[in-house]
Amino acid sequence: MVKIYVIDNGGQWTHREWRTLRDLDVETKIVPNTISLNDLLRENIDGLVLSGGAPRIGLEGSLGNCGEYLEKADFPILGICAGHHFMGRFFGGIVKPSKTPEFGKVELKILKQNRLFDGVPEISIVWESHNDEVAKLPRVFEILAESESCQIQAMKHRNKPIYGLQFHPEVEHTEFGEKIFNNYVKICGK
Amino acid sequence: MFNAERFIDETTARLKEGVSGKALIAFSGGVDSTVCAALVNKAIGKQLIAVHVDTGYMRKNESKNVKKLMEKMNLNYRFIDAKEEFYSALKGVVEPEKKRKIIGEKFIRVFENVAEDEKIEYLVQGTIAPDWIESGGGLRDTIKSHHNVGGLPEKMKLNLVEPLRDIYKDEVRKIARALHLPVSERQPFPGPGLAIRIIGEATPQRTELVREACDIVEKEIEAAVEKGLMEMPWQYFAVLLPIKSVGVQGDKRAYGNVICIRAVQSIDAMTCAYSKIPNEVIDKISIQITNTLKEKINRVVYDVTNKPPGTVEWE
């Protein structure tokens, strides 16, 4: 069984991430973002999801110990919304309030194929809920997907299995959300 | 994947161990509390007392039907008419969070009275995941205080038991089907009831208007689904808005209230898309509402907002 934990940054959909993983038969648990990397390593996890959180959480300050995981962990990490913002900022990018915030239904366009998007068509419907976005990509990242109002909908670290998503693959109305999660489980399971 | 049978077995076993003594369940007759009552009933039998409170903000005939359901399920039950108490507690209250908190506290006080009379130590609630997620706390923002979580008073004498805390409505429905409960497909109805479907003060008079309008929306949509004109929405109801508009009824100027129709599609209420109701159905609902409520309502609108940015209910 693949073991993926969800780091809780206070998102409305943290529990949905847990549920989606559980439905995919992943061994999973929601843990607070104050848990140390050592404690996570002791649990022998195969991967991590950094949840979203109340609007401004990715904009400034630290996000619990998320920085430590991003810096030192060698397992895959998937940052969603505020988790993705923090990731962008941590690796040297810039996060700003969105010119056009997106809430609800949005069309996602995949720009670069990646294992995370296996089986997801070039254009698909995703669900969003954000006031901020990664406005400038960190140098070590590449953009995987965009939407009309937001250039960085999905990004990946060039050398590590670290992914950031602006949209929410965990909610029911994201057309291929479960597929994306399933791909992430495969990435974690090797 | 979620396995209802396994959940039923594990939960009943856990309840048998964890609940020693008499317990009270807050029984609205919706899917969550009915499933919860069935599980706890399985575990501790007649030690469980189901309490249904008629708050005055129930849908048409609701409390009458709940009584029948409690009898059918062979529950040890108490029926409490607290209409006047709830109406007077909400007098002059307009702010949605305040409404929810007053209702949450009122519920608990009613339950505490029953508990004291009957020496009950446990309060069982059908709280499910979205209730505590949206109620916030810690890092999480408060979207709305669900009466059974954020609406709970800080000081409470009863021990809380919430067997469905980690699951969602679609999973609760699976359990309901496995237990052959007649409520498995019922649409959700919020604990604060019609009070949060009346924007502004929830007076008894305004409650009558929204009760009638909700009944019309339910009947017309159910009939349309039956005829195959549309798919069954997750939730469908009417909201009474706090504004008036000018109209003409029978060659006379009218200045009446506005009803908003709300219907959404979802599996777990965490995200929703507004239902695409066919025009002919919207037409029927609109005419039915204005013809039935006459000078009281002279305008009907349809809410076309998804969640996010909206929520299902308006308050």
Interface residues (C-beta under 8 A of the other chain):
Chain A: D8 N9 G10 G11 Q12 W13 T14 H15 R16 R19 R22 D23 D25 N33 G53 A54 P55 I57 F103 G104 K105 W127 E128 S129 H168 V171 E172 H173
Chain B: M1 F2 A129 I133 E134 G138 L139 R140 D141 I143 D166 Y168 S266 I267 D268 M270 T271 C272 A273 N306 K307 P308 P309
